[in-house]
Amino acid sequence: MAEGIMVGDDRFNQSPSFADVDLYDSDRALKDAVIANEAVDEARMLAAFGRRWGAGEMAEHARLANENPPRLQAFDAKGFRRDTVEFHPSYHHLLKESIGASLHCSTWSSSGERADAPAEVARAARFYMVAQVENGHLSPMITTRAAVAPLAAGPKAAADMIRKVVTRHYDPGFRPWEEKFGITIGMGVTERQGGTDVRGAVTRAEPTADGYTIAGHKWFMSAPMSDAFVVLAQAQAGPTAVLVPRFRPDGSVNAIEYQRLKNKLGNRSSASAEVEFRGAFAWRLGEEGAGVRTVMEMVQLTRADCAVSSAGLMRAALAQALHHTRHRGVFGRRLSEQPLMRAVLADLALEVEAAVALVFRLARSFDLAGESEAERMRVRLLTPAAKYRIAKAAPAFVAEAMECLGGNGFIEDGVLPRLYREAPVNAIWEGSGNVVCLDVLRTLDRHREAVLAVVADLAREASDLPGVAATVASVKDAFDSDEPERAARLAVERLALLAAAAALRTSDSPVAELFARTRLLGGGGLTAGTSGLTPIETHHLLTRAMPE
């Protein structure tokens, strides 16, 4: 019998099932971030939420929802247009749970006003935990939340929809929104010929007596079984945001034809559709010609969710790696006791600590933005920067965690292949890397003094950490470059690292100095396990990452 293979009641040197996990209590970085960003009163409810979403039942629903992707039903048996999307029951279960937790609306009041602090931080904590279990069904949570402010700026019918949004009732029925207890809102901006250049949209919006008629095509439309969609279309005054309901005001099905569902690399539980509007009815949201501004205000929220979601995916991958290595024996010791593996795991844990600190401090800025110009500028500047840094880091991070499981990590029966397919999406959706870097440069161009004031605040908050002065200088040098676009990625990455260091320091994180020394000063390699952490530092990071 081969050495190391066990028989009888043992598990052949395999780690046990990783189920029934307390996603809140086992995550010290999350608990610290909740306290540091003044949501401590939410702790008891977050603990119950973490136990619920960490249950094996939820993991099984996540597996089933991804192994049984949605199907387009374009026609019925008689050849009449149907244009519906069918989902597996587990997808509906996940949506019911998330809507029941108000992930789609908890940061808004019934009148479309922002909810009081710490609504953003509390929602981010729940969103982060849910993303660890199943990320795909969060698409309608993201788009619905982002649509509330535009709805409030629309006609009475659009504003009335907010009352249907801010409920905890999931109603998947295909019928007019007025007849439903709860609704979700999707989003359609991207066109085949334009892509990122949303101003180049050719979908037309022609005014009518009671609204607009929409004709054109959208290459991607998110959450296609939603009850209405925020769509960008060209009106006489320029790009305009409109709301296209699934049913016309007279109760008939609106003229929205689904061409196909996208065959996506990941995000398989959810649907993204290619659609044609054939004289569809719509209401205008905001002023004609102001659609790009309306959409970009939504995108600030969706980008923040991308950053939180990516942090959640990273945490999920780290937890899988820690669990496996603590139970796997190799060369006479547990894998987690081997120095090389410990170095890798510690570096991964440090990345998660920084990502969590950054996104939760950003959520706090959203909470405070209504009362503070400085916090509003933090939101504007650091949302794209956080999305850039964290979403870019996630795919390589998950790949490293996958390697910690060896061949088992590459097998579809486990969770890591799904996390790996899921990881790239947040770096692409809601503005790819170059797009968000250009947005940072536009903000710099329009609000230079305010941007530099944010950088100065971050520098002050992290002033006692190693490498901060050099990082600040590199950000400013990139901003002042003769060709700022060429230096934009460097500027945004260093800005995000500075913001993460500041978030760790202001939350009194015990790993702030480690992060600054290894990420700001640098000197290590490009891969995990090369930061030169001492054994004591490694032990501290791994103990924080997941108590045994």
N, C-alpha and C positions, 0 to 999 in steps of 0.2 A: 504493500500500500504506500502511495506517495507520501512523503513527509509533509505535514501540515494539514492533511485531509482528515477530517474527523467523521465518526459514524455515530449511530445510535440517535440520541435525542439532540445532539449538537447540530449546528447549522452549516456544516461544511465550511467553516471559516467565512461565512457570509454575514453581512450586517443584517439585523432584523428590520422588519418593516418600519418605516419612519412615518408613523401616523399618530393621531391624537396628541398633537403638539400644541402647547400654549404659545401662540405666536406673539403675545405681548410680554408675558412674564419671562420668557426665555431670551428676550432681546433687550439687553441692557442699553444699547445705543438708542433704541426707540424710547424706552422709558425715560432716559435722561433728556432726550429731545423734547418730549411732551412736557416735562417739568420746566425745562429751561425756557420754553416758549409759552409759558403761562397757561397751560391747559391741564394743570394738576387735578382740577376738579372733575376732569373726564376720566381719570385713571380707573376708577371702579368699573365704569361702563366699557372702557377699552379692554380691560382684563377679560370681561365676559365675552366681548366680541372676539378677542384673540383665541379664546378657548373654542368658541363656536366655529370659527373659520379654520382652526387647526385640526378639527375633528376629521377622522378618517372618512366619514360620510361625504364631506365636502371635497376631499381629494378624489374620491371615486366619481363624483359628479364632474369634476374637472377633467378626469380621464375620458369619461364617456362623451362629454361635450366636444372634445377635440378629436376623438376617434370617429365621431359621427358628424361630419361638418354639415352646414346648412345646404339646402337644395332649393333651386329656383323652380317655381311653378308658374311659368309664363302663360300657359294656356290651360283651360279645363278640358275635359274629355270631349266636348263638342267643338273645340277649336276657338272658343271665345277667350279674350284676354283675361288673365287672372292676376298676374304680376304680384305674386306673393312669395315669401321665402319661408320654408319650413325648417324648423330647428328641432334638435333632439330634446326630449323632456328634461334632460340634465341642464341644458342651456337655460331653459325657462326657470328651472329651480334656482340656478345661480342668479339670474336676473331678479327673481322674486326676493331672494335674500338681500341682494345689494340695494334694491329699491326700498325694501323694508327697513334698511339701515340708513335710508336717505342719502346715499352716495351721490345721487343725481341732483339733489336740491338743498342740502343742509346748509349751504352758505348763502341762501336767499330767503327773504320773507315772501309772504303771499302777494305782496304788492310789487315785487321785483327789486326791492332794496336789499343791500347786502346785510346779512345777519351779523350780529355783534360778535366781537372777538370772545373766545378763541375759535370761532366756527371753522376757519380755514385750517388751523392746526389740528383740530379734532377730526375733521374730515380727512386730512392728509394721513393721519395715523391709521384710520380705517382703510383708506384707499391703498396704502402701502402694504397692509396685511393681506388684503384681498388679492392684490397683484401677485403675491407670493404663491397663491393657490391657483388662480385662473385669471389670466390677464385679458383674454379675448372679449369676454362679455362686458368688460368695462367701457367698450367703445360707446354705447348709448349713454352710459353714465357721464362720460366726458362731454359728448356733444350736447346732451340735454342741459347740463349745468351751464355750459358756455352760452347757450341760446337764451337764457332767461332775460338778460339785460336788453338784447335786441327785441324780444317780445314786448317788453314794457314800453319800447319806443314805437311800437306798431299801432295799428288801429284797435278799436275796442275788442274785436274778435281775437286778435293776437294776444292782447293783454289779458283777456279772459282765460286764455290757455294756461297762464301761469298758475291759476288755481288748481288746474288739473295736473300740473307738473309737481307742485309742492305737496304731494301726498305720498304715503308709503304703500300705495296700492299698485301692484303690477297687473295690468290688464292687457294681455296680448291679443285680444279680439280685433278682428278686422272690420271696423265699423266707424262711423263718424265720431270725431273726438268729443262732440257734445254729449254723446251717449255713454262715454266711458268714465270710469272712476279715476283713472290715472293714465297719463300719456308720456311718451318720450319724443324727443326732437332729434332729427338727424341733420346732416350737413353735406352740401354739395357745392364745391368751389372749383376743383381742378377740372380742366378741359384737356382734350387730347392734344391740341395744337399749342396750348399755352403752358401747361404744367405749372411751374412756380410763378410764372408771369401772369398773375390773376387779372391784371388790368387788360390783358389781351383776350378776355372772355368774349366769345361771339354769341353765346346764348342771349336771346333778345327778350326784353320785357316791354310789352306794348300796353299802354293804359286803356282801361275800359271804364264803364260807369261805376262798377263796384270793386275794382281792383286792377289787376294786370293779367295779361295773357302771356305765358312763357313758352317759348319755342327754342329748342336747342338740345345740346348733348352735354353730359357730364361724364368724364372718364372714371372718376371715383366718386361714389356717394356713400358716406358712412351711415351705418345703422339703418339699412333700407326698410326694415319693418317698423320704423317709427311712424308716428301719427302726422308729422309735418316735417318739413326740411327748410333750413335756412340755405338759400341759394343765391349766388352772385350772378347777376345778369346785366346786360347793357340796356339802359334806358336812354331817353333823349339827352339827359344831363350827364350821362356817363355810367360807370359801374355802380349798380344799385343792389342792395340787399333786399330780397323778397322772401316771404314765407309761403311755401307751397304745401298745402294740406293733402293728405291722401284722398279725401273726399271733398267735393265742391260744397258750397253752402246749401245747395238744394238736396244734398244727400247722395248724389250720384258719385261714382268713382272718378277721381280726377285723372287727367290724361297724362299719366306717368307710366312709361313703358320700360320695364327692366330688360335690357339686352342680354346680360349675362352677369354671373357672379365671378369676381376675380379669383383666380387660382393662386392663392398666396403661399409664400414660403412658410410662414407661421401664422399666428392669429387665426387658427383654423376654426375655432368654435364660432367665430363671428362672421358676418357677411359684409363684403364691400361690393357695391354694384356699379355697373355701367348702365346709365339710364338715358332715355330720350324723352324730352318734354314735347308733346304734340298739342300745343294750345292749352297747356295746363293753367288752371286758375291760381292766382297768387295775390297776397297782400304785400304792400311795400313796408319795409322796416326802416325807419329813419328817413332821411332826406334823399331825394334822387341825386345820384352822383356821389354819394357819401358811402357807398357800399364797401369800398376797400377799408376805410377806417372802421366800419362796423365789424367786418370780418377780422381785422387785426386785433380788435378789442377782445373778440372771442378767442383768438389764437393765443393771447397771453395766458388765458386760463387753460387751454388745451395743452400748451407747451409745459406749463407747470405740472400738469398731470402726467405728461410724458416723463418728466424728471423723477417724480415720485414713483411712478410705475417701474422705471428702470432700477431705481434703488431697491424696490421690492423684489424684482427679479434677481438682483445681485444677492440680496439677503437669502432668498430661497436657495440659490445655488450654493452659497456658503454653508447653509444649514445642512444641506445634503452631504456636502464634502466632510464637514465635521462629524456628522453622525456615522458615516461609513468608516472613516479612518479611526474612529474611537472603538470600533468593533472588529476591525479587520486585523488579523495577526500576520506579521511578516518578520522573518529573521529573529524569531523569539520574542518580539515585542509587538505591542499594538502599533499600527501604522502611524497613529497620531503622536507616538512617542519618538519617532525617528526624526533626527535633527533636520534633514532636508525637507521632509513633509511639514514639519512644524514651521519652518521658515516660510514656506508657500502659504500655508493656512493663515499665518499671522499677517502677511502682506495683504491677503484677501480681506481679512477682518478689518484691517486699517482702512482699506478703500471703502468698505461699507460704513464704517464709523463716520468718515468724511462726507459721504454721499447723504447719509441720514441727517447729519448736522446741517448741511447746506440746504436741503430741500425743506426742512422744518423751519429754519430761519427765514427762508423765502416765504413759506406759508404765513409766518408771523408778519412779514411785510405786507402781504395781501390783507391781513386782518387790520393793520394799522393805516393802510394807504388812504382811507377816507378822511383821516384827520392829520396826516403828516405828508408834506411835500417831499421830504427826504425819503420816506418809506415808499412813496409813489415812484420816485426815481429808482429806488432799489428794485422795485418790481419790474420796471421797464428795462433796466440794464441787466439785471442778474437772472431774469427768467430765461432769456435765450442762452446766456452763458452757462447756467446750471444744466439746461437741457443738453447743450453741446457736450459738456464735459462728462456728465453721468451717462447719457445715452450712448456716447462714443465708447466709453469704458466698458459697458455692459457685455457686448459680445465676446471680447477677449477674456473678460472676467469669468463668464459662464464656461468658456472653453477650458480655462485653467481648472475650474472646479470639476468639470467633467473628467479631466485627466486624473484627478485625485481618486476617482473611482475605477480607474483603469478601464478594461474592456467593458465592464458593467455599465460605466457611464455612457457608453456609445450605443447601448441597446435600447430600443424603443419601448421596452416594457417598463423602463424607469422614467423618472420625471425630467432628468437633465436634457435629453434630446428636445423635449418640448420647450424648455426654457431657452435652449440654444437657438431654436428657430424663432422664438418670440423676441429675443434680445435685439436684433437689428431694427425692428419696426419703429421704435421711438426715435431713433436717430434720423429716420427718413420722413415719417409723417410729421405734419405740422411745421414743416420747414427743415430741410436737410442741413448738414453742417455748414455749407457755404452760405445758405440762405440766412441762417440765424446769425452768422458772423457779419454778414452785410447789414442785418438789422441793428446790430450793435454799433456799427460804423454810422448808420443813419442817425441813431440816437445821439452819438457823439457829435455829429455834424450840426444837429439842431439844438442840442442842449449841452454844449461842451463844458461850461462851468459847473453845471449840476452833475454831470458825469464825473468830472474830476473831484467834485466834493464827495461823491460816493466812494471813489477810490481812496480818498484821504481818510474817510471814516473807517473803511476796512483796515487801512494801514494803522490807524490809531488803535483799533480794537485788538489787533494782532501784533502790536509793536514790539512786544518782548519775545516774540518767537524768532527762531533762526531763519534767515533767508527772506524775511519779509521786505526789508529795504531793497534788496536786489530784485525781488519780484515786482514791487511797485515801480521801480525804475524801468524794468523791461516792458511793463504794460504801457507806461507813458511813452517810452521810446517807440513802441509799435504804433501807438495812437498818433505820434508826431511824424511818422515816416513819410517820406516823399511819395511813396506808393502804399497807402494804408491798406488797400485790399490785399496786397501780397503778404502783409504782416498780420492780417486780421485773425487768422487761426491761432497764431502764437499769442496775440493779445487776449483773445477770448479764453483760451485755455489757461493762461496765467492768471487772468482775472477770476476765473472760476476757482482755481486753486487758492488764490488769496482769500476769496469769499468763504471757502470751506475752512481755511485756517482760522479766519476771524470768527466763524460760527462755532468752531470747536473751542476757541479761547473764551468767547463770551458766555458759553454754556458751562465753563469750568470743567471741560472734558479732560480726563487724565491722559488722553492720548494726543492732545493738541501739539505738544512739543515733538512727539514722534512723527506726526504727520508733517509738520513744518520742516523738520530736519531731513526727512527722507524724500519729500515731494517738492519742497521749495529750494532747499540747498542741493538736493539731488546727490549724485555720486554713485548711485546704484545702477543696476542694469535695467533692461527694458521689460523683463518678465518678473512675475511674482517669485518671491524667495530670494531676491537679490538686493534687498534694502540694507542689509547689514545689521538687523535688529539683534540685540543681545538676548541671551536665553531668558533673562528676567523680563525684558520687554515682550518677548514672544509669549511667555507664560501669561503675562497680564492681559495681553490682547485676546488670547484664546479663552481665558477664563471669562472675560467680558462677553465674548461672542456667543457662547452658549454654555450655561452652567451644566456640569455633568450630573 
